[in-house]
Amino acid sequence: MQFRNVLILLLISASFSAGAQDLKGIQSRIQTIDSLLVYNKFLEAEKLSDSLFILLEKADNSEISLKVRLQKAIALQGGNQHQKSLSILLDVFSQSEKHNFFALNCESAIYISLIHEINADYEHAYEYIHKAELLCKSHEINELYSTILVRMASLHRILARNKTQD
């Protein structure tokens, strides 16, 4: 009886250890994708995010899974595949809003706004950057606030230029 209890305890601790190692490996891959995006290695980032997403498919709409999808969308956007990127971003925005993943919701809104700006759809660009600003303020997502201000300044500059040309 005692041997069985020890064996069960060992199995439980081994499963916790394996789960922690898996999570550490996933976090490491997410950081690698972020680095690839910073250095404009969009194709590599897209491939790595695809492989990681396959690994995470079982965790339907988990925060980590949505983060990986966001990274794929950013990679696609960087590779000028705006329509594919926008489709993924809109889904990430919707799912992150539904599950109260506020930082992901805010970040996806910033990228949606950027794609609308690239497509000269300034009304929707402003709508999404404004949503991102409200999310940032209400949930104190300070690390994204400067990005929002830069995007807003860009939109204001474009809208002012367009207004003077009319």
DSSP file with accessible surface (Angstrom, degrees, kcal/mol):
  #  RESIDUE AA STRUCTURE BP1 BP2  ACC     N-H-->O    O-->H-N    N-H-->O    O-->H-N    TCO  KAPPA ALPHA  PHI   PSI    X-CA   Y-CA   Z-CA
    1    1 A M     >        0   0  163      0, 0.0     4,-1.9     0, 0.0     5,-0.1   0.000 360.0 360.0 360.0 -45.5    0.0    0.0    0.0
    2    2 A Q  H  >  +     0   0  158      1,-0.2     4,-2.2     2,-0.2     5,-0.2   0.895 360.0  53.8 -65.3 -38.7    2.7    2.4    0.9
    3    3 A F  H  > S+     0   0  161      1,-0.2     4,-2.6     2,-0.2    -1,-0.2   0.915 107.1  52.0 -61.5 -41.0    4.7    1.6   -2.3
    4    4 A R  H  > S+     0   0  145      1,-0.2     4,-2.6     2,-0.2    -1,-0.2   0.918 109.2  49.5 -63.4 -41.5    1.6    2.4   -4.3
    5    5 A N  H  X S+     0   0   86     -4,-1.9     4,-2.4     2,-0.2    -1,-0.2   0.909 111.7  48.3 -64.8 -40.9    1.2    5.8   -2.6
    6    6 A V  H  X S+     0   0   75     -4,-2.2     4,-2.6     2,-0.2    -2,-0.2   0.920 111.4  50.7 -64.7 -42.7    4.8    6.7   -3.2
    7    7 A L  H  X S+     0   0   79     -4,-2.6     4,-2.4     2,-0.2    -2,-0.2   0.926 110.9  48.2 -61.9 -43.7    4.5    5.7   -6.8
    8    8 A I  H  X S+     0   0   74     -4,-2.6     4,-2.5     2,-0.2    -1,-0.2   0.927 111.2  50.8 -62.6 -43.4    1.4    7.8   -7.3
    9    9 A L  H  X S+     0   0  119     -4,-2.4     4,-2.4     1,-0.2     5,-0.2   0.917 110.4  49.3 -61.4 -42.4    3.1   10.8   -5.7
   10   10 A L  H  X S+     0   0  105     -4,-2.6     4,-2.2     1,-0.2    -1,-0.2   0.905 111.0  49.8 -64.0 -41.5    6.1   10.3   -8.0
   11   11 A L  H  X S+     0   0  113     -4,-2.4     4,-2.1     2,-0.2    -2,-0.2   0.909 111.2  49.0 -64.3 -42.2    3.9   10.2  -11.0
   12   12 A I  H  X S+     0   0   81     -4,-2.5     4,-2.1     2,-0.2    -2,-0.2   0.947 112.6  46.8 -64.1 -45.6    2.0   13.3  -10.0
   13   13 A S  H  X S+     0   0   61     -4,-2.4     4,-2.2     1,-0.2    -1,-0.2   0.885 111.2  52.9 -66.2 -34.6    5.2   15.3   -9.4
   14   14 A A  H  X S+     0   0   56     -4,-2.2     4,-2.5    -5,-0.2    -1,-0.2   0.908 108.5  49.8 -66.3 -39.0    6.6   14.1  -12.7
   15   15 A S  H  X S+     0   0   72     -4,-2.1     4,-2.3     2,-0.2    -2,-0.2   0.900 110.9  49.1 -68.9 -38.0    3.6   15.3  -14.6
   16   16 A F  H  X S+     0   0  151     -4,-2.1     4,-2.2     2,-0.2    -2,-0.2   0.924 112.1  49.1 -63.7 -42.4    3.8   18.7  -12.9
   17   17 A S  H  X S+     0   0   61     -4,-2.2     4,-2.3     2,-0.2    -2,-0.2   0.923 111.3  48.6 -63.2 -43.6    7.5   18.9  -13.8
   18   18 A A  H  X S+     0   0   43     -4,-2.5     4,-2.5     1,-0.2    -1,-0.2   0.913 110.9  51.5 -64.2 -40.9    6.8   18.0  -17.4
   19   19 A G  H  X S+     0   0   38     -4,-2.3     4,-2.4     1,-0.2    -2,-0.2   0.912 110.0  48.8 -63.1 -41.1    4.0   20.5  -17.6
   20   20 A A  H  X S+     0   0   61     -4,-2.2     4,-2.4     2,-0.2    -1,-0.2   0.903 111.4  49.5 -65.5 -40.3    6.3   23.3  -16.3
   21   21 A Q  H  X S+     0   0  131     -4,-2.3     4,-2.4     2,-0.2    -2,-0.2   0.903 110.5  50.7 -66.1 -39.8    9.0   22.3  -18.8
   22   22 A D  H  X S+     0   0  110     -4,-2.5     4,-2.4     2,-0.2    -2,-0.2   0.932 111.2  48.1 -60.9 -45.4    6.5   22.4  -21.7
   23   23 A L  H  X S+     0   0   84     -4,-2.4     4,-2.8     2,-0.2    -2,-0.2   0.909 110.8  51.0 -62.9 -41.0    5.3   25.8  -20.6
   24   24 A K  H  X S+     0   0  163     -4,-2.4     4,-2.2     1,-0.2    -1,-0.2   0.917 110.9  49.1 -62.6 -41.5    8.9   27.1  -20.3
   25   25 A G  H  X S+     0   0   33     -4,-2.4     4,-2.1     2,-0.2    -2,-0.2   0.899 111.5  49.0 -64.8 -39.5    9.6   25.7  -23.9
   26   26 A I  H  X S+     0   0   21     -4,-2.4     4,-2.4     2,-0.2    -2,-0.2   0.935 110.8  49.7 -66.3 -45.2    6.5   27.4  -25.2
   27   27 A Q  H  X S+     0   0   82     -4,-2.8     4,-2.3     1,-0.2    -2,-0.2   0.900 109.9  52.4 -60.5 -38.6    7.4   30.7  -23.6
   28   28 A S  H  X S+     0   0   62     -4,-2.2     4,-2.1     1,-0.2    -1,-0.2   0.913 109.5  48.3 -63.8 -41.8   10.9   30.4  -25.1
   29   29 A R  H  X S+     0   0  105     -4,-2.1     4,-2.4     2,-0.2    -2,-0.2   0.887 109.1  53.1 -66.7 -37.9    9.5   29.9  -28.5
   30   30 A I  H  X S+     0   0   10     -4,-2.4     4,-2.4     2,-0.2    -2,-0.2   0.921 109.6  48.8 -62.3 -42.3    7.1   32.9  -28.1
   31   31 A Q  H  X S+     0   0  124     -4,-2.3     4,-2.3     2,-0.2    -2,-0.2   0.887 109.1  53.2 -64.8 -37.2   10.1   35.0  -27.2
   32   32 A T  H  X S+     0   0   64     -4,-2.1     4,-2.4     2,-0.2    -2,-0.2   0.925 108.7  49.2 -63.3 -42.8   12.0   33.7  -30.3
   33   33 A I  H  X S+     0   0    0     -4,-2.4     4,-2.4     1,-0.2    -2,-0.2   0.930 109.3  52.4 -62.5 -43.5    9.1   34.7  -32.5
   34   34 A D  H  X S+     0   0   59     -4,-2.4     4,-2.1     1,-0.2    -1,-0.2   0.916 110.0  49.2 -57.7 -42.6    9.1   38.2  -30.9
   35   35 A S  H  X S+     0   0   63     -4,-2.3     4,-1.9     1,-0.2    -1,-0.2   0.909 109.2  51.6 -63.9 -42.6   12.8   38.5  -31.7
   36   36 A L  H  <>S+     0   0   35     -4,-2.4     5,-3.1     1,-0.2    -1,-0.2   0.902 109.7  50.3 -61.6 -39.0   12.3   37.4  -35.3
   37   37 A L  H ><5S+     0   0   19     -4,-2.4     3,-1.6     1,-0.2    -1,-0.2   0.902 107.2  53.7 -65.9 -40.2    9.5   40.0  -35.7
   38   38 A V  H 3<5S+     0   0  104     -4,-2.1    -1,-0.2     1,-0.3    -2,-0.2   0.894 111.2  46.3 -60.8 -38.1   11.8   42.7  -34.3
   39   39 A Y  T 3<5S-     0   0  168     -4,-1.9    -1,-0.3    -5,-0.1    -2,-0.2   0.177 116.8-113.6 -94.0  19.7   14.5   41.9  -36.8
   40   40 A N  T < 5 +     0   0  115     -3,-1.6     2,-1.1     1,-0.2     3,-0.2   0.784  69.0 142.9  56.6  33.1   12.0   41.7  -39.7
   41   41 A K     >< +     0   0  102     -5,-3.1     4,-2.2     1,-0.2    -1,-0.2  -0.568  17.0 158.9 -97.9  68.4   12.4   38.0  -40.3
   42   42 A F  H  >  +     0   0   45     -2,-1.1     4,-2.7     1,-0.2    -1,-0.2   0.852  63.7  52.2 -67.6 -40.2    8.7   37.6  -41.0
   43   43 A L  H  > S+     0   0  101     -3,-0.2     4,-2.4     2,-0.2    -1,-0.2   0.938 112.5  45.8 -64.4 -43.7    8.8   34.3  -42.9
   44   44 A E  H  > S+     0   0   99      1,-0.2     4,-2.6     2,-0.2     5,-0.2   0.908 113.3  50.4 -64.2 -40.5   10.7   32.6  -40.2
   45   45 A A  H  X S+     0   0    0     -4,-2.2     4,-2.6     2,-0.2    -2,-0.2   0.911 110.0  50.5 -63.7 -40.9    8.4   34.1  -37.6
   46   46 A E  H  X S+     0   0   30     -4,-2.7     4,-2.4     2,-0.2    -2,-0.2   0.935 111.8  47.1 -63.3 -44.4    5.4   32.9  -39.5
   47   47 A K  H  X S+     0   0  135     -4,-2.4     4,-2.2     2,-0.2    -2,-0.2   0.924 113.8  47.0 -64.7 -43.9    6.7   29.3  -39.8
   48   48 A L  H  X S+     0   0   43     -4,-2.6     4,-2.4     1,-0.2     5,-0.2   0.908 111.9  50.5 -66.6 -38.8    7.6   29.1  -36.2
   49   49 A S  H  X S+     0   0    1     -4,-2.6     4,-2.6    -5,-0.2    -1,-0.2   0.898 109.2  52.6 -66.6 -36.4    4.2   30.5  -35.1
   50   50 A D  H  X S+     0   0   59     -4,-2.4     4,-2.0    -5,-0.2    -2,-0.2   0.942 111.4  45.4 -61.7 -46.3    2.5   27.9  -37.3
   51   51 A S  H  X S+     0   0   57     -4,-2.2     4,-1.5     1,-0.2    -2,-0.2   0.896 114.8  47.7 -66.8 -37.7    4.4   25.1  -35.7
   52   52 A L  H  X S+     0   0    0     -4,-2.4     4,-1.8     1,-0.2    -1,-0.2   0.901 108.7  54.6 -69.3 -37.4    3.8   26.4  -32.2
   53   53 A F  H  X S+     0   0   59     -4,-2.6     4,-0.8     1,-0.2    -2,-0.2   0.901 104.5  54.0 -64.0 -38.8    0.1   26.9  -33.0
   54   54 A I  H >< S+     0   0  114     -4,-2.0     3,-0.8     1,-0.2     4,-0.3   0.920 108.7  50.0 -59.5 -40.9   -0.2   23.3  -34.0
   55   55 A L  H 3< S+     0   0   97     -4,-1.5     3,-0.4     1,-0.2    -1,-0.2   0.854 115.3  43.4 -65.1 -32.6    1.3   22.3  -30.7
   56   56 A L  H >< S+     0   0   14     -4,-1.8     3,-2.0     1,-0.2    -1,-0.2   0.428  79.3 105.8 -94.9  -0.5   -1.2   24.5  -28.9
   57   57 A E  T << S+     0   0  119     -4,-0.8    -1,-0.2    -3,-0.8    -2,-0.1   0.812  74.0  62.0 -53.0 -31.2   -4.3   23.6  -30.8
   58   58 A K  T 3  S+     0   0  202     -3,-0.4     2,-1.6    -4,-0.3    -1,-0.3   0.810  91.4  68.6 -66.4 -27.5   -5.6   21.6  -27.9
   59   59 A A  S X  S-     0   0   41     -3,-2.0     3,-2.1    -4,-0.1    -1,-0.2  -0.522  87.4-155.6 -90.8  69.5   -5.7   24.7  -25.8
   60   60 A D  T 3   -     0   0  130     -2,-1.6    -3,-0.1     1,-0.3    -2,-0.1  -0.250  68.2 -13.8 -56.4 121.5   -8.6   26.3  -27.8
   61   61 A N  T 3  S+     0   0   31      1,-0.2    -1,-0.3    -4,-0.1     2,-0.1   0.707  90.9 156.6  57.9  26.8   -8.6   30.1  -27.4
   62   62 A S    <>  -     0   0   34     -3,-2.1     4,-2.5    -6,-0.2     5,-0.2  -0.372  57.7-108.1 -71.5 163.6   -6.2   30.1  -24.5
   63   63 A E  H  > S+     0   0   98      1,-0.2     4,-2.2     2,-0.2     5,-0.1   0.906 120.4  50.1 -61.9 -39.4   -4.2   33.3  -24.0
   64   64 A I  H  > S+     0   0   43      2,-0.2     4,-2.2     1,-0.2    -1,-0.2   0.929 109.8  50.6 -66.3 -42.8   -1.0   31.7  -25.2
   65   65 A S  H  > S+     0   0    4     -6,-0.2     4,-2.1     1,-0.2    -2,-0.2   0.915 111.5  47.8 -61.3 -43.0   -2.7   30.3  -28.3
   66   66 A L  H  X S+     0   0    0     -4,-2.5     4,-2.4     2,-0.2    -1,-0.2   0.878 108.4  55.3 -66.9 -35.9   -4.1   33.7  -29.2
   67   67 A K  H  X S+     0   0   39     -4,-2.2     4,-2.3    -5,-0.2    -2,-0.2   0.925 108.0  48.7 -61.4 -42.3   -0.7   35.3  -28.6
   68   68 A V  H  X S+     0   0    1     -4,-2.2     4,-2.2     1,-0.2    -2,-0.2   0.910 110.6  50.5 -66.1 -39.2    0.8   32.9  -31.1
   69   69 A R  H  X S+     0   0   48     -4,-2.1     4,-2.3     2,-0.2    -1,-0.2   0.896 108.9  52.4 -65.2 -38.2   -2.0   33.8  -33.6
   70   70 A L  H  X S+     0   0    0     -4,-2.4     4,-2.4     2,-0.2    -2,-0.2   0.926 108.2  51.1 -61.6 -43.0   -1.3   37.5  -33.0
   71   71 A Q  H  X S+     0   0    0     -4,-2.3     4,-2.4     1,-0.2    -2,-0.2   0.903 108.8  51.0 -62.1 -40.6    2.4   36.9  -33.8
   72   72 A K  H  X S+     0   0   44     -4,-2.2     4,-2.7     2,-0.2    -1,-0.2   0.926 109.6  50.5 -61.9 -44.2    1.5   35.1  -37.0
   73   73 A A  H  X S+     0   0    0     -4,-2.3     4,-2.6     2,-0.2    -2,-0.2   0.907 110.0  49.9 -60.9 -40.4   -0.7   38.1  -38.0
   74   74 A I  H  X S+     0   0   12     -4,-2.4     4,-2.7     2,-0.2    -1,-0.2   0.915 110.7  50.1 -64.8 -40.5    2.1   40.5  -37.3
   75   75 A A  H  X S+     0   0    1     -4,-2.4     4,-1.5     2,-0.2    -2,-0.2   0.922 111.7  47.7 -63.5 -43.0    4.4   38.3  -39.4
   76   76 A L  H  <>S+     0   0    3     -4,-2.7     5,-2.9     2,-0.2    -2,-0.2   0.915 111.4  50.6 -63.6 -42.4    1.9   38.3  -42.3
   77   77 A Q  H ><5S+     0   0   28     -4,-2.6     3,-1.8     1,-0.2    -2,-0.2   0.924 108.9  51.6 -62.2 -42.1    1.5   42.1  -42.0
   78   78 A G  H 3<5S+     0   0   19     -4,-2.7    -1,-0.2     1,-0.3    -2,-0.2   0.805 107.7  53.2 -65.2 -27.2    5.2   42.6  -42.2
   79   79 A G  T 3<5S-     0   0   36     -4,-1.5    -1,-0.3    -5,-0.2    -2,-0.2   0.163 122.0-108.6 -91.8  17.7    5.3   40.4  -45.3
   80   80 A N  T < 5S+     0   0  125     -3,-1.8     2,-0.7     1,-0.2    -3,-0.2   0.761  80.2 131.7  61.3  30.1    2.6   42.6  -46.9
   81   81 A Q     >< +     0   0   67     -5,-2.9     4,-2.3     1,-0.2     5,-0.2  -0.570  24.1 160.1-104.4  65.9   -0.1   40.0  -46.6
   82   82 A H  H  >  +     0   0   34     -2,-0.7     4,-3.0     1,-0.2     5,-0.2   0.840  64.0  52.0 -64.4 -39.3   -2.5   42.5  -45.2
   83   83 A Q  H  > S+     0   0  132      2,-0.2     4,-2.1     1,-0.2    -1,-0.2   0.933 112.7  44.9 -66.2 -45.0   -5.8   40.7  -45.9
   84   84 A K  H  > S+     0   0  129      2,-0.2     4,-1.9     1,-0.2    -2,-0.2   0.924 115.8  48.7 -61.8 -43.7   -4.7   37.4  -44.3
   85   85 A S  H  X S+     0   0    0     -4,-2.3     4,-3.0     1,-0.2    -2,-0.2   0.931 109.6  51.0 -61.3 -46.6   -3.3   39.4  -41.4
   86   86 A L  H  X S+     0   0   16     -4,-3.0     4,-2.8     1,-0.2     5,-0.2   0.904 107.3  53.9 -61.2 -40.7   -6.4   41.4  -40.9
   87   87 A S  H  X S+     0   0   82     -4,-2.1     4,-1.6     1,-0.2    -1,-0.2   0.932 113.2  42.3 -59.8 -46.1   -8.6   38.2  -40.9
   88   88 A I  H  X S+     0   0   25     -4,-1.9     4,-2.9     1,-0.2     5,-0.2   0.927 113.6  52.8 -66.9 -43.3   -6.5   36.7  -38.1
   89   89 A L  H  X S+     0   0    0     -4,-3.0     4,-3.0     1,-0.2    -2,-0.2   0.895 107.0  51.5 -61.0 -42.3   -6.3   40.0  -36.2
   90   90 A L  H  X S+     0   0   66     -4,-2.8     4,-2.4     2,-0.2    -1,-0.2   0.897 112.0  47.1 -63.3 -38.0  -10.1   40.5  -36.2
   91   91 A D  H  X S+     0   0   58     -4,-1.6     4,-3.0    -5,-0.2     5,-0.3   0.926 112.9  48.2 -68.4 -43.8  -10.5   37.0  -34.8
   92   92 A V  H  X S+     0   0    0     -4,-2.9     4,-2.9     2,-0.2     5,-0.3   0.925 111.8  51.3 -61.4 -42.1   -7.8   37.5  -32.1
   93   93 A F  H  X S+     0   0   12     -4,-3.0     4,-2.1    -5,-0.2    -2,-0.2   0.951 113.3  44.4 -58.9 -48.3   -9.5   40.8  -31.2
   94   94 A S  H  X S+     0   0   57     -4,-2.4     4,-2.4     1,-0.2    -2,-0.2   0.930 116.9  44.3 -63.7 -48.0  -12.9   39.2  -30.9
   95   95 A Q  H  X S+     0   0   27     -4,-3.0     4,-2.0     2,-0.2    -1,-0.2   0.892 113.6  49.7 -67.1 -40.2  -11.6   36.1  -28.9
   96   96 A S  H  <>S+     0   0    0     -4,-2.9     5,-2.7    -5,-0.3     4,-0.3   0.873 111.9  49.2 -69.0 -32.6   -9.4   38.2  -26.6
   97   97 A E  H ><5S+     0   0  105     -4,-2.1     3,-1.0    -5,-0.3    -2,-0.2   0.933 110.5  50.8 -67.4 -43.4  -12.3   40.5  -25.9
   98   98 A K  H 3<5S+     0   0  140     -4,-2.4    -2,-0.2     1,-0.2    -1,-0.2   0.859 117.3  39.0 -61.9 -36.6  -14.6   37.6  -25.2
   99   99 A H  T 3<5S-     0   0   72     -4,-2.0    -1,-0.2    -5,-0.1    -2,-0.2   0.291 111.4-116.1-100.9   8.0  -12.1   36.0  -22.7
  100  100 A N  T < 5 +     0   0  104     -3,-1.0     2,-1.2    -4,-0.3    -3,-0.2   0.853  59.0 153.0  59.9  39.8  -11.0   39.3  -21.1
  101  101 A F     >< +     0   0   41     -5,-2.7     4,-2.4     1,-0.2    -1,-0.2  -0.721  19.7 179.0 -93.0  82.1   -7.4   39.1  -22.3
  102  102 A F  H  >  +     0   0   71     -2,-1.2     4,-2.7     1,-0.2     5,-0.2   0.852  70.0  50.8 -63.8 -41.0   -7.0   42.9  -22.3
  103  103 A A  H  > S+     0   0   37      2,-0.2     4,-2.8     1,-0.2    -1,-0.2   0.926 114.3  45.2 -65.0 -42.5   -3.4   43.2  -23.4
  104  104 A L  H  > S+     0   0    8      2,-0.2     4,-2.7     1,-0.2     5,-0.2   0.894 112.3  52.5 -65.6 -39.3   -3.9   41.0  -26.4
  105  105 A N  H  X S+     0   0    4     -4,-2.4     4,-1.9    -9,-0.2    -2,-0.2   0.937 112.4  44.9 -60.8 -45.5   -7.2   42.8  -27.2
  106  106 A C  H  X S+     0   0    0     -4,-2.7     4,-1.9     2,-0.2    -2,-0.2   0.936 114.0  48.4 -64.4 -47.6   -5.4   46.1  -27.1
  107  107 A E  H  X S+     0   0   39     -4,-2.8     4,-1.9     1,-0.2    -2,-0.2   0.907 110.9  50.2 -64.3 -40.7   -2.4   44.9  -29.1
  108  108 A S  H  X S+     0   0    0     -4,-2.7     4,-2.4     1,-0.2    -1,-0.2   0.906 108.1  54.1 -65.6 -36.7   -4.6   43.4  -31.8
  109  109 A A  H  X S+     0   0    0     -4,-1.9     4,-2.5    -5,-0.2    -1,-0.2   0.894 105.9  53.6 -62.8 -38.1   -6.6   46.6  -32.0
  110  110 A I  H  X S+     0   0    6     -4,-1.9     4,-2.1     1,-0.2    -1,-0.2   0.941 111.8  43.9 -61.6 -46.0   -3.3   48.5  -32.7
  111  111 A Y  H  X S+     0   0   58     -4,-1.9     4,-2.2     2,-0.2    -2,-0.2   0.856 111.2  53.7 -71.1 -33.2   -2.4   46.2  -35.6
  112  112 A I  H  X S+     0   0    0     -4,-2.4     4,-2.4     2,-0.2    -1,-0.2   0.943 109.5  49.7 -62.3 -44.9   -6.0   46.3  -37.0
  113  113 A S  H  X S+     0   0    0     -4,-2.5     4,-2.6     1,-0.2    -2,-0.2   0.918 108.6  52.7 -59.0 -43.7   -5.7   50.1  -37.0
  114  114 A L  H  X S+     0   0   33     -4,-2.1     4,-2.6     2,-0.2    -1,-0.2   0.918 109.0  48.6 -60.7 -44.3   -2.4   50.0  -38.7
  115  115 A I  H  X S+     0   0    0     -4,-2.2     4,-2.2     1,-0.2    -1,-0.2   0.924 111.1  50.3 -65.2 -40.5   -3.7   47.7  -41.5
  116  116 A H  H  <>S+     0   0   22     -4,-2.4     5,-3.1     1,-0.2    -1,-0.2   0.908 110.5  50.7 -62.6 -38.7   -6.7   50.0  -42.0
  117  117 A E  H ><5S+     0   0   21     -4,-2.6     3,-1.7     3,-0.2    -2,-0.2   0.928 108.7  50.7 -63.7 -44.1   -4.3   53.0  -42.2
  118  118 A I  H 3<5S+     0   0   78     -4,-2.6    -1,-0.2     1,-0.3    -2,-0.2   0.891 110.5  50.5 -59.1 -37.6   -2.2   51.2  -44.8
  119  119 A N  T 3<5S-     0   0   75     -4,-2.2    -1,-0.3    -5,-0.2    -2,-0.2   0.335 117.3-116.7 -83.6   8.2   -5.4   50.6  -46.8
  120  120 A A  T < 5S+     0   0   58     -3,-1.7     2,-1.0     1,-0.2    -3,-0.2   0.746  74.0 135.3  60.9  27.8   -6.3   54.3  -46.5
  121  121 A D     >< +     0   0   53     -5,-3.1     4,-2.1    -6,-0.2    -1,-0.2  -0.685  22.9 166.8-100.3  76.1   -9.4   53.4  -44.5
  122  122 A Y  H  >  +     0   0   58     -2,-1.0     4,-2.6     1,-0.2     5,-0.2   0.794  65.5  61.2 -70.1 -28.2   -8.8   56.1  -41.9
  123  123 A E  H  > S+     0   0  152      2,-0.2     4,-2.1     1,-0.2    -1,-0.2   0.951 111.9  38.1 -63.1 -48.5  -12.2   56.0  -40.3
  124  124 A H  H  > S+     0   0   71      2,-0.2     4,-2.4     1,-0.2     5,-0.2   0.859 113.5  57.3 -70.9 -33.7  -11.8   52.3  -39.2
  125  125 A A  H  X S+     0   0    0     -4,-2.1     4,-2.2     1,-0.2     5,-0.2   0.940 110.4  43.6 -60.3 -45.8   -8.1   53.0  -38.4
  126  126 A Y  H  X S+     0   0   82     -4,-2.6     4,-2.4     1,-0.2     5,-0.2   0.901 110.2  56.7 -67.8 -37.7   -9.1   55.7  -36.0
  127  127 A E  H  X S+     0   0   72     -4,-2.1     4,-1.9    -5,-0.2    -2,-0.2   0.931 112.1  41.1 -58.3 -46.2  -12.0   53.5  -34.6
  128  128 A Y  H  X S+     0   0   31     -4,-2.4     4,-2.3     2,-0.2    -1,-0.2   0.864 113.2  51.3 -76.1 -33.8   -9.6   50.7  -33.6
  129  129 A I  H  X S+     0   0    0     -4,-2.2     4,-2.3    -5,-0.2    -1,-0.2   0.885 110.3  51.5 -70.3 -31.4   -6.8   52.9  -32.3
  130  130 A H  H  X S+     0   0   72     -4,-2.4     4,-2.5     2,-0.2    -2,-0.2   0.909 108.6  50.6 -68.6 -40.2   -9.4   54.7  -30.1
  131  131 A K  H  X S+     0   0   68     -4,-1.9     4,-2.4    -5,-0.2    -2,-0.2   0.918 110.4  50.3 -60.1 -42.8  -10.5   51.2  -28.8
  132  132 A A  H  X S+     0   0    0     -4,-2.3     4,-2.7     1,-0.2    -2,-0.2   0.914 109.0  51.6 -62.6 -41.6   -6.9   50.4  -28.0
  133  133 A E  H  X S+     0   0   25     -4,-2.3     4,-2.5     1,-0.2     5,-0.2   0.929 110.2  48.2 -61.8 -44.7   -6.5   53.7  -26.2
  134  134 A L  H  X S+     0   0   92     -4,-2.5     4,-2.8     1,-0.2     5,-0.2   0.908 112.4  49.1 -63.4 -41.3   -9.6   53.1  -24.1
  135  135 A L  H  X S+     0   0   24     -4,-2.4     4,-2.1     1,-0.2     6,-0.2   0.920 111.0  50.6 -61.7 -44.5   -8.4   49.5  -23.3
  136  136 A C  H  X>S+     0   0    2     -4,-2.7     5,-1.8     1,-0.2     4,-0.5   0.917 114.8  42.7 -60.4 -46.1   -5.0   50.8  -22.3
  137  137 A K  H ><5S+     0   0  123     -4,-2.5     3,-0.7     3,-0.2    -2,-0.2   0.936 116.2  45.5 -67.7 -47.0   -6.4   53.5  -20.0
  138  138 A S  H 3<5S+     0   0   79     -4,-2.8    -1,-0.2     1,-0.2    -2,-0.2   0.783 124.3  33.0 -72.8 -24.4   -9.0   51.4  -18.3
  139  139 A H  H 3<5S-     0   0   76     -4,-2.1    -1,-0.2    -5,-0.2    -2,-0.2   0.243 105.5-120.6-115.2  11.4   -6.8   48.3  -17.7
  140  140 A E  T <<5 +     0   0  151     -3,-0.7     2,-1.4    -4,-0.5    -3,-0.2   0.901  46.7 166.7  51.1  53.3   -3.5   50.2  -17.2
  141  141 A I    >>< +     0   0   11     -5,-1.8     3,-1.3    -6,-0.2     4,-0.5  -0.625   5.8 167.0 -94.6  74.0   -1.7   48.5  -20.1
  142  142 A N  H >>  +     0   0  119     -2,-1.4     3,-0.8     1,-0.3     4,-0.6   0.786  60.7  68.0 -66.8 -29.4    1.2   51.1  -19.9
  143  143 A E  H 34 S+     0   0  135      1,-0.2    -1,-0.3    -3,-0.2     4,-0.2   0.705 106.6  41.3 -68.6 -16.4    3.7   49.2  -22.1
  144  144 A L  H <> S+     0   0   22     -3,-1.3     4,-1.9     2,-0.1    -1,-0.2   0.542  90.4  88.4-103.6  -8.9    1.4   49.8  -25.2
  145  145 A Y  H <X S+     0   0   64     -3,-0.8     4,-2.3    -4,-0.5     5,-0.2   0.890  85.4  51.6 -63.5 -39.4    0.4   53.3  -24.6
  146  146 A S  H  X S+     0   0   78     -4,-0.6     4,-2.2     1,-0.2    -1,-0.2   0.900 108.7  52.6 -65.6 -35.9    3.3   55.0  -26.4
  147  147 A T  H  > S+     0   0   62     -4,-0.2     4,-2.4     2,-0.2    -1,-0.2   0.917 108.6  50.7 -63.4 -41.0    2.6   52.9  -29.5
  148  148 A I  H  X S+     0   0    0     -4,-1.9     4,-2.8     1,-0.2    -2,-0.2   0.928 108.9  50.8 -62.7 -43.5   -1.0   54.0  -29.4
  149  149 A L  H  X S+     0   0   83     -4,-2.3     4,-2.5     1,-0.2    -1,-0.2   0.901 110.0  49.6 -63.7 -38.8    0.1   57.7  -29.2
  150  150 A V  H  X S+     0   0   92     -4,-2.2     4,-2.3     2,-0.2    -1,-0.2   0.928 112.1  47.9 -64.0 -44.9    2.4   57.3  -32.1
  151  151 A R  H  X S+     0   0   45     -4,-2.4     4,-2.3     2,-0.2    -2,-0.2   0.907 112.3  49.8 -63.4 -41.0   -0.3   55.6  -34.2
  152  152 A M  H  X S+     0   0   16     -4,-2.8     4,-2.8     2,-0.2    -2,-0.2   0.921 109.6  50.9 -64.7 -41.7   -2.8   58.4  -33.3
  153  153 A A  H  X S+     0   0   50     -4,-2.5     4,-2.5     1,-0.2    -2,-0.2   0.909 109.5  51.0 -62.4 -41.1   -0.3   61.1  -34.2
  154  154 A S  H  X S+     0   0   12     -4,-2.3     4,-2.4     2,-0.2    -1,-0.2   0.932 111.6  47.0 -61.3 -46.0    0.2   59.4  -37.6
  155  155 A L  H  X S+     0   0    0     -4,-2.3     4,-2.9     2,-0.2     5,-0.2   0.916 111.7  50.3 -63.6 -42.6   -3.5   59.3  -38.2
  156  156 A H  H  X S+     0   0   98     -4,-2.8     4,-2.6     2,-0.2     5,-0.2   0.910 110.5  50.6 -62.0 -40.8   -4.0   62.9  -37.2
  157  157 A R  H  X S+     0   0  144     -4,-2.5     4,-2.4    -5,-0.2    -2,-0.2   0.937 113.0  45.2 -62.9 -45.7   -1.2   64.0  -39.5
  158  158 A I  H  X S+     0   0   19     -4,-2.4     4,-2.7     2,-0.2    -2,-0.2   0.933 114.1  48.5 -64.6 -45.6   -2.7   62.1  -42.4
  159  159 A L  H  X S+     0   0   69     -4,-2.9     4,-2.0     1,-0.2    -2,-0.2   0.896 112.1  49.1 -64.5 -38.1   -6.2   63.4  -41.7
  160  160 A A  H  X S+     0   0   55     -4,-2.6     4,-2.0    -5,-0.2    -1,-0.2   0.913 112.0  48.9 -66.5 -41.3   -4.9   67.0  -41.4
  161  161 A R  H  X S+     0   0  120     -4,-2.4     4,-1.5     1,-0.2    -2,-0.2   0.922 112.1  48.4 -64.2 -43.6   -3.0   66.7  -44.7
  162  162 A N  H  X S+     0   0   50     -4,-2.7     4,-0.9     1,-0.2    -1,-0.2   0.864 109.4  53.6 -64.9 -35.1   -6.0   65.2  -46.5
  163  163 A K  H  < S+     0   0  164     -4,-2.0     3,-0.5     1,-0.2    -1,-0.2   0.896 108.7  48.0 -68.1 -39.3   -8.2   68.0  -45.1
  164  164 A T  H  < S+     0   0  118     -4,-2.0    -1,-0.2     1,-0.2    -2,-0.2   0.780 108.6  55.5 -72.6 -25.4   -5.9   70.8  -46.4
  165  165 A Q  H  <        0   0  134     -4,-1.5    -1,-0.2    -5,-0.2    -2,-0.2   0.685 360.0 360.0 -78.7 -18.5   -5.7   69.1  -49.8
  166  166 A D     <        0   0  169     -4,-0.9    -3,-0.1    -3,-0.5    -4,-0.0  -0.037 360.0 360.0 -74.9 360.0   -9.6   69.1  -50.2
